[in-house]
Amino acid sequence: MRVGISLLTLVPGISGGSETYARELVRALGRTGRHEYRVFLPTIADDVDGLPAEVVGEYRASPSTPGRMAAMARGWFAGGRVARRFAGLDAVHFPLTVTVPRTSDLPMATTILDVQHELLPQFFSRAERAYRRVVYARSARESERVITISRHAAGAIVEHLGVAEEKVRPIHLGLDHELFKPGEAPREDFLLYPARGWPHKNHALLFEAFAEVRRRHPGRELLLTSYDGPVPEGVRSLGHVSRSELVDLFQRAAALVFPSLYEGFGQPPLEAMACGCPVACSNAASLPEVVGDAARLFDPTSTEDLVDAIEDVLTNADDWRRNGIERAAGFSWEETARLHEEVYAELAS
């Protein structure tokens, strides 16, 4: 079976978890895949490795938002030259939600990571909501299978996009256990939250809770990554960090605190667990499904509940660390790739 994987809408450095998913899926299929694969890349992301790939110059990729919108529109309405690249394939997968170019003559699977714009519309502009509603619905409608990354996300897709339940395949993301593992350095006296400053990441409530934690434990720090907003006393923003630097932080932090209001999956809590870091985690959306009982869950709208969760993971760190390592061991990119291959086989049939 010959399967195409279209990453034409990939813009490096801006899409967070979706970029990790796309790259790791390709690498895992390269290691364990049973089918014949071809990856299609834009000119601005020609470094995806793991499978045979070709750069599609006909797709006019751009890192800017207006340029991305224009490229996708051209790919959908006038993507014939790009679509010819898919000649000879048996199926094609679009891991990044947008099905461009139009390939109605091939069975398609599209990954829709979440429908946050339907559940938390206040965090999106009117234009962004309108764009997502059109593109997500069209992608789901044109695809024989819709892949998503949690059972929670699958339910939301069925409810809000009107997709038939039998068409949706929830597949959990994986972990790179060669990278995310316990370290030798001793734990230090700081809390960690790796998240961009998007509204749903809920930094404001975390800052309120941390002020109380710091009152009880003077000198304790909160470290942030990928955050560029103002911070209160005791909070330090490290900006963007590399994957190896993030692993080092997971291996040294006293605990990960994850107060997000919405996640389609929620990779950082699992990554921290794999590194032996105790985790206090929001009970919102897919997060309880992912972390199970291996993280101390809390209500992400309650400052008091978050403070109690932090105190718990610091006081009972060994128990949370042991539970987290055991939970994280059940997630692998190889299993993610295997389940994707089952979907590709469904497309062929």
Stockholm file with secondary structure:
# STOCKHOLM 1.0

chainA/1-349         MRVGISLLTLVPGISGGSETYARELVRALGRTGRHEYRVFLPTIADDVDGLPAEVVGEYRASPSTPGRMAAMARGWFAGGRVARRFAGLDAVHFPLTVTVPRTSDLPMATTILDVQHELLPQFFSRAERAYRRVVYARSARESERVITISRHAAGAIVEHLGVAEEKVRPIHLGLDHELFKPGEAPREDFLLYPARGWPHKNHALLFEAFAEVRRRHPGRELLLTSYDGPVPEGVRSLGHVSRSELVDLFQRAAALVFPSLYEGFGQPPLEAMACGCPVACSNAASLPEVVGDAARLFDPTSTEDLVDAIEDVLTNADDWRRNGIERAAGFSWEETARLHEEVYAELAS
#=GR chainA/1-349 SS CEEEEECTTCCTTTSTHHHHHHHHHHHHHHHHCCSEEEEEECTTCTTCCSSCEEECTTSCCCSSHHHHHHHHHHHHHSCHHHHGGGTTCSEEEETTSCCCSCCTTSCEEEECCCCHHHHCGGGSCHHHHHHHHHHHHHHHHHCSEEEESSHHHHHHHHHHHCCCGGGEEECCCCCCTTTSCCCSSCCCSEEEEECCSCGGGCHHHHHHHHHHHHHHSTTCEEEEESCCSCCCTTEEECCSCCHHHHHHHHHHCSEEEECCSCCSSCHHHHHHHHTTCCEEEECSTTHHHHHTTSSEEECTTCHHHHHHHHHHHHHTHHHHHHHHHHHHTTCCHHHHHHHHHHHHHHHHC
#=GC SS_cons         CEEEEECTTCCTTTSTHHHHHHHHHHHHHHHHCCSEEEEEECTTCTTCCSSCEEECTTSCCCSSHHHHHHHHHHHHHSCHHHHGGGTTCSEEEETTSCCCSCCTTSCEEEECCCCHHHHCGGGSCHHHHHHHHHHHHHHHHHCSEEEESSHHHHHHHHHHHCCCGGGEEECCCCCCTTTSCCCSSCCCSEEEEECCSCGGGCHHHHHHHHHHHHHHSTTCEEEEESCCSCCCTTEEECCSCCHHHHHHHHHHCSEEEECCSCCSSCHHHHHHHHTTCCEEEECSTTHHHHHTTSSEEECTTCHHHHHHHHHHHHHTHHHHHHHHHHHHTTCCHHHHHHHHHHHHHHHHC
//
